[in-house]
Amino acid sequence: QLQLQESGPGLVKPSETLSLTCTVSGGSISSSSYYWGWIRQPPGKGLEWIGSIYYSGSTYYNPSLKSRVTISVDTSKNQFSLKLSSVTAADTAVYYCARRIGKAPNRFDPWGQGTLVTVSS
Amino acid sequence: QSALTQPPSASGSPGQSVTISCTGTSSDVGGYNYVSWYQQHSGKAPKLMIYEVSKRPSGVPDRFSGSKSGNTASLTVSGLQAEDEADYYCSSYAGSNNPVVFGGGTKLTVL
């Protein structure tokens, strides 16, 4: 059974770069059938898609975050990563990683448990 | 402000049916058959319940169904059960410039 696990610092200072890693277990990140995505949820608010990546490194991002986001993949470690630069308090959120299945860009299944990242000095 | 509009709340008694709407535009919901619905219990990760408007992933009860008419998609939960109490989010493809958009979420209460 495929599982995803987010990891990274829970506290980031304003103006610094948020870095998270998603480790995939129970399946290969190099499968041609899937993309891999990041989605976030500010406390008490709704979901926001950040971006998605294919095992080849092909990416596409939310245009509202594109200038600050980099998603990369490490197939040797079965991991993909998120970097969000110049963070502010508005970037405080639970960050989820998820597998995207098939042609539908918004078919994410399963999701990781999520990790809370707080932006504060 | 979310790209897709959902009612903040919905409710129903056990055994009843409830429908949650998700309104977009011809550039997202109305333009593509790529609407998904996610269930999120408090403190948990979202779970895919419906994809491509009306398809159910394996393991999702057939009490959950999805449909679309014009720019509005709907999720219907039939035979409400206590465990259906959760937040529900819709999502749509919105074109190559902004591929994935979500609704603001609907809190479903089972009375």
Boltz contact constraints between the chains, C-beta under 6 A:
constraints:
  - contact:
      token1: [A, 46]
      token2: [B, 2]
      max_distance: 6.0
  - contact:
      token1: [A, 46]
      token2: [B, 102]
      max_distance: 6.0
  - contact:
      token1: [A, 46]
      token2: [B, 104]
      max_distance: 6.0
  - contact:
      token1: [A, 46]
      token2: [B, 105]
      max_distance: 6.0
  - contact:
      token1: [A, 47]
      token2: [B, 89]
      max_distance: 6.0
  - contact:
      token1: [A, 47]
      token2: [B, 102]
      max_distance: 6.0
  - contact:
      token1: [A, 49]
      token2: [B, 100]
      max_distance: 6.0
  - contact:
      token1: [A, 63]
      token2: [B, 98]
      max_distance: 6.0
  - contact:
      token1: [A, 96]
      token2: [B, 45]
      max_distance: 6.0
  - contact:
      token1: [A, 104]
      token2: [B, 34]
      max_distance: 6.0
  - contact:
      token1: [A, 104]
      token2: [B, 51]
      max_distance: 6.0
  - contact:
      token1: [A, 104]
      token2: [B, 52]
      max_distance: 6.0
  - contact:
      token1: [A, 105]
      token2: [B, 93]
      max_distance: 6.0
  - contact:
      token1: [A, 105]
      token2: [B, 99]
      max_distance: 6.0
  - contact:
      token1: [A, 105]
      token2: [B, 100]
      max_distance: 6.0
  - contact:
      token1: [A, 106]
      token2: [B, 34]
      max_distance: 6.0
  - contact:
      token1: [A, 106]
      token2: [B, 36]
      max_distance: 6.0
  - contact:
      token1: [A, 106]
      token2: [B, 91]
      max_distance: 6.0
  - contact:
      token1: [A, 106]
      token2: [B, 93]
      max_distance: 6.0
  - contact:
      token1: [A, 106]
      token2: [B, 100]
      max_distance: 6.0
  - contact:
      token1: [A, 107]
      token2: [B, 36]
      max_distance: 6.0
  - contact:
      token1: [A, 107]
      token2: [B, 51]
      max_distance: 6.0
  - contact:
      token1: [A, 109]
      token2: [B, 48]
      max_distance: 6.0
  - contact:
      token1: [A, 111]
      token2: [B, 45]
      max_distance: 6.0
  - contact:
      token1: [A, 111]
      token2: [B, 46]
      max_distance: 6.0
  - contact:
      token1: [A, 113]
      token2: [B, 45]
      max_distance: 6.0
  - contact:
      token1: [A, 114]
      token2: [B, 45]
      max_distance: 6.0
